[in-house]
Amino acid sequence: MVFGNWEISEKNIAFKGDGYNKFEIPLQELNRVVVDRNGDIFYDWILLATEEDWLTQDDLYDLNFAFVYAIGKYTMDFNYNVFDATLAEQFEKFDEEEDDEDNF
């Protein structure tokens, strides 16, 4: 299955866009979480992808869809509250990037 530039296989979700950039999420680590210093829990790979400057917001939106699809397809543990918090954090990072661009 493909979502934008993201291809889901039995091994991973991989970026298949143009260029030399590479980003792959191993399926066995897909729902890995990270806890920040405030105790908030996020899906780690979504935030790691968000930190990649070369991925566009459209790429990241497509990744979000691919992420949820793969979680469901492979019947992995999933927490809607953690996903909502992850998306809120992702959108906050988008806003920070836009603010930084506006300051130049």
C-alpha positions in Angstrom: 0.0 0.0 0.0 1.2 3.5 -0.8 0.4 6.8 0.8 2.0 9.7 -1.1 5.7 9.0 -1.0 5.4 6.3 1.7 5.3 2.6 0.9 4.1 0.1 3.5 5.6 -3.4 3.3 5.7 -6.3 5.7 9.1 -5.0 6.9 8.7 -1.2 7.2 7.2 2.1 6.1 9.7 3.6 3.7 10.0 7.0 2.0 10.1 6.5 -1.7 10.2 10.1 -3.0 12.7 11.6 -5.4 16.2 12.3 -4.4 18.7 10.6 -2.1 16.9 11.1 1.2 15.9 8.0 3.0 13.7 7.4 6.0 12.5 4.0 7.1 10.5 2.9 10.0 10.9 -0.8 10.9 7.5 -2.4 11.4 8.5 -4.0 14.7 9.2 -0.5 16.1 6.3 1.3 14.5 4.3 1.9 17.7 7.4 2.7 19.9 6.7 5.6 22.3 8.8 8.2 23.9 8.1 10.1 27.1 9.2 13.8 27.3 10.4 15.5 30.5 6.8 16.6 31.3 5.7 13.0 31.2 3.8 13.3 27.9 3.8 10.2 25.7 4.3 10.4 21.9 4.8 8.0 19.1 8.5 8.3 18.5 8.8 7.7 14.8 6.2 10.4 13.9 8.2 13.0 15.8 11.5 11.7 14.4 10.2 12.2 10.9 8.9 15.6 11.8 12.4 16.6 12.7 13.7 15.8 9.2 14.0 19.2 7.4 13.7 17.6 3.9 10.3 16.1 4.5 7.5 18.4 3.6 4.3 18.9 5.6 2.4 16.9 2.9 4.9 14.1 3.3 4.4 14.1 7.1 0.6 14.1 6.7 0.8 11.1 4.4 3.1 9.4 6.9 0.4 9.9 9.6 -2.1 8.1 7.4 0.4 5.4 6.5 1.2 5.0 10.2 -2.4 4.4 11.2 -3.1 2.1 8.3 -0.1 -0.1 9.1 -1.0 -0.2 12.8 -4.4 -1.5 11.8 -3.3 -3.8 9.1 -0.8 -5.5 11.3 -3.0 -5.4 14.4 -0.5 -3.6 16.6 -1.2 -1.9 19.9 -2.5 1.6 19.3 -3.5 4.4 21.7 -5.7 7.2 20.3 -4.7 9.5 23.1 -1.0 9.0 22.4 -1.6 9.6 18.7 -3.6 12.8 19.3 -0.8 14.1 21.6 1.7 13.2 18.9 -0.2 15.0 16.2 -0.6 18.1 18.5 3.2 18.0 19.1 3.8 17.7 15.4 1.5 20.7 14.6 3.3 22.7 17.3 6.6 22.0 15.5 5.1 23.1 12.2 4.0 26.4 13.8 7.5 26.9 15.3 9.0 26.3 11.8 6.7 28.8 10.3 7.5 31.4 13.0 11.2 30.9 12.3 10.7 31.4 8.6 8.6 34.5 9.2 11.5 36.0 11.3 13.9 36.0 8.3 
